[in-house]
Amino acid sequence: MDAATGLDSLFAFDNTYARLPDAFFARLAPPPAAAPQLVIVNEQLAQQLGLDPRLLASPGGIGVLSGKVLPYGAEPLAMVYAGHQFGHFVPQLGDGRAILLGEVIGRDGLRRDVQLKGCGPTPFSRRGDGRAALGPVLREYIISEAMAALGIPTTRSLAAVLTGEEVLREMPLPGAILTRVASSHIRVGTFQFFAARGDVDGVRRLADYVIARHYPEVGRAANRYRAMLDCVIERQARLIAQWMLLGFIHGVMNTDNMAISGETIDYGPCAFMDTYEPATVFSSIDRMGRYAYNNQPSIAHWNLARLAETLIPLLGSDKEEGLIEARAAIDAYPSKYEAAYLAGVRRKLGLLQERPDDLALAQDLLDRMAANKADFTLTFRQLCDAAVSVEVDAEVRRLFDAPAAFDGWAVKWRHRLASEGGNAVERRTSMRAVNPAYIPRNHRVEEAITAAVDEGRTSIFETLVQVTTAPFDDQPGSERYAEPPQSHQIVHQTFCGT
């Protein structure tokens, strides 16, 4: 591997995970790419991390982003974890195609991992090649950055590079590497790895690390492991509520894909809904609909119960007490999720007060949308203007197969708004701040990927990133990106890419 000459100032690494025992990871350097070529550098994120985007885009920086150059201070490693995959437990998984370079502290004082995803095999690749194709790299870049702009906690994409090599999937495809940034890459499955081995000390070491890194406020609690569990549950409840409020479907909610930090992680066959349908599944590998849109809240509950199980030895003085604490923590999830979801629903509908029938009002609209194949994102966006003028109802009605279905609900909604009072223009402004005009619609994502993979054109990808990272703004000239797909453009399945 080449030396990091001239790049000593690129990353100011301050690595803590690498100081844990060797059982937590395998140390190895990323395999170098053959002929790396830059696709994109996220200049805004680079600056937030205290990095020089020009240096990242230089030949030396591209060397770092492709594994050819090991930057000063890096301690590269592949993390080990276990996980329930579609409900079936696998005792050892791990980073099969990703290598953590190290940790940096950004200008905001927050610590983040910097990871190369798709750079090659690791001891946890399980006969895989450890590589990534360009399509999945671009998909994760687009959607993770859109999620960040939507205000949803998420891993971020710092850069994408072509490797100059092909990867073999159903056909030869251009290889690529994504530089991913996260608050950490610790998962529910990381705890499961040690618990499955009966390694209570390993679970405790991991929990202590998580508390110090993510939840320092609970360090002095009487039962800090219970307090940590409560915090993880709280963050996940809010996260899943945000997914549901924006029509996002993760696609592979395995326990190894649930981050302890409360961030969205591992964008594989993910997608946003166009037409509202609660049972929507896009993932080609989710044949039974386990991770369908409407199942996501309950799956998160199930996953968190698996986390609680690993902590039982730490939660009480004996197993019985630990079980009582675990159950109490897990039983609180539904109310935490409902509170987060209801708060979001009120904002989306412009409701200023909390009333007992809020959920019923929202569910009535959703039921009518489902029965009439209304577009999820556009319906809520058009409601923002309808809150000001009844004349806009025509724009909302056209989204419903039977336009009169909207009318019955609109009467109840306007009666509610009138009973609350408030300034209509201010209400519209607040609604527009949570109801996006632009999401990474599946047909636009596929359009961008196809142009990049088949034709070598990344301009469509770059435009889509630009539009979807300003999701709440009016963008004259970009209206096509807000439109739902025509019948011939509908994407029925998305693919993981591994």
Secondary structure, 3 states (H helix, E strand, C coil): CECCCCCCCCCCECCCHHHCCHHHEEECCCCCCCCCEEEEECHHHHHHCCCCHHHHCCHHHHHHHCCCECCCCCCCEEECCCEEECCEEECCCCCCCEEEEEEEECCCCCEEEEEEECECCCCCCCCCCCEEEHHHHHHHHHHHHHHHHCCCCECEEEEEEEEEEEEECCCEEEEEEEEEEECCCCEHHHHHHHHHCCCHHHHHHHHHHHHHHHCHHHCCCCCHHHHHHHHHHHHHHHHHHHHHHHCEECCCCCHHHCECCCCECCCCCCEECCECCCCCCCECCCCCCCCCHHHHHHHHHHHHHHHHHHHHHHHCCCHHHHHHHHHHHHHCHHHHHHHHHHHHHHHHHCCCCCCCCHHHHHHHHHHHHHHCCCEHHHHHHHHHHHCCCHHHHHHHHCCCCCCHHHHHHHHHHHHHHHHHCCCHHHHHHHHHCCCCCCCCCHHHHHHHHHHHHHHCCCHHHHHHHHHHCCCCCCCCCCHHHHCCCCHHHCCCCECCCC
